[in-house]
Amino acid sequence: MTTAHAAGSVPVMLDLRAHRRVPASADGYVELWQRLEPVLLGVDPRSGPRIRLDFGDEGEVGVWFLSPATAPVPFSADTPFSVRGVLEPPRVRYPCDTCRAAGATVYAPFLCAGCGTKERPGRVCDAHAVFLDGGLRASCARHVPVCDCGRPARAWCGGPRCRSGRAWCEQHLRPHPGDSSVLYCADCHTDRFPACERQGCQATGHIRCEHRLLGDSRACGRRVCAEHVTRWQIYGSRSRGLALCGRHQGVLRGSAPEDLVALIVAGTAARSETRRGPRTGGRRAAFLPRLGIVRHIFINTCNRVLDMGTVDGLFVGLQQDLRRRGKGGGHLVETALRLLDEQAAARREDVQRFRDSHEEGRGHFARLRTLLQQSGRHELADAVTFSDYRRKSNILFVRVPPELRSRFIGTQGAVVKELRTRLGINIQLERE
């Protein structure tokens, strides 16, 4: 006999967490107790406060004696029992659709887009969840994404085109060059790791060629690896020069000075458009190189020695040409004009400094020729020509015909060393 809280009754608690048919009403619990009570009559609660009764396919029911020491022994049909509580199995709010189809209720923490309906998304448990490489998107085994070719997909592509939104099979995936666990489709792999333009090179061409004319809508853009890229050092040795592919590096040698100036201005303007502000993210703003650097670019690139006034005239001529184009030239032309205007004062300063320095350098050069004549080296005195003078470093650059260079230098540099000592300046031969 069982009561709610009868005096002198045996208090018990039912554990139904392993029972598959939990009663849904009071009548159901009465029916269950009627099945339990005959079995309990033969139980001695002092031998153990908790017992479990096997109900076959329905699972187990546990009975906890809450005060076994005071319970009457043995139990009889007249012994009153008082059910003080029931431990029910947890209610599963999100059951796995796959398990439910097999008659089981298992919590499903993951969503499966293929299961369920529009109002109620499908659910999948830990045991049935399938995850592809490259993402945390789950699905059940029946709804694993398929590749465009129809085969089951192996991984999500996280490249710039797919953005982890498309899955691909083994045959259509390519590994990251440095991490084989990261996979991309063929198109995204080509975009992210383009091949170097140099034939036979297996390295990634992560550098774009920056060759561009002021009338072009975009730069060359050919992809080159770090080993095969050419850096045109137009900003000095401490800054990264313009990146050039093999084709455009070869074009420089045959370019006229005015064409080189146009390339320098266009490349710098393009860099300036991508570097807003004086300094952003550790990247410096782009400025046109000083005239001294441009002058040496001409010497090294097209073997032309021009004075600063001529070099400045090339920039002025380009500036006037761009102004004639007007606003129809586009953003790049407007940026180029801004850079040329900002450089104007520095160019005037460079020209004046060059003239002052060269006046002093011409004096050193005249003394050099005098020393050559006094030492009987008349052929050298007539052949040597003035190239440049750097006041700050006290270096006089001269040009000597190739067939006379060895005589000017002397055995183990004896002649040029003597000239340096007597003049008190560093004499260097200009590269031919």
Protein Blocks (a to p, Z undefined) as FASTA:
>chain_A
ZZfbdghiacddddfklpcbdcfbfklmmmmmmmmmmmmmmpcfklocbdcddehjnopa
ddddfblmlpccdddfklccddfbdcdddddfbdcfklmmnopacddfbdcfkgccfklc
cdddfklpccdehiacdcdfklgccdfkopacfbdcfbfklnopaccdfklcccdfklmk
bccdfklmmmmmccdfbghiabdcfbccfbdcfkbcbdfkpacdfklpccddfnojkbcc
ddddfklmmmmmmpcfklmmmmmmmmmmmmmmmmgcjbgghiacdddddfklmmmmmmmm
nopacdfklmmmmmmmmmmmmmmnommnojmlmmmmmmmmmmmmmmmmmmmmmmmmmmmm
mmmmmmmmmmmmmnopamlmmmpccfbdcfklopacddddfklmmmmnogghlmmmmmmm
mnopacddddZZ
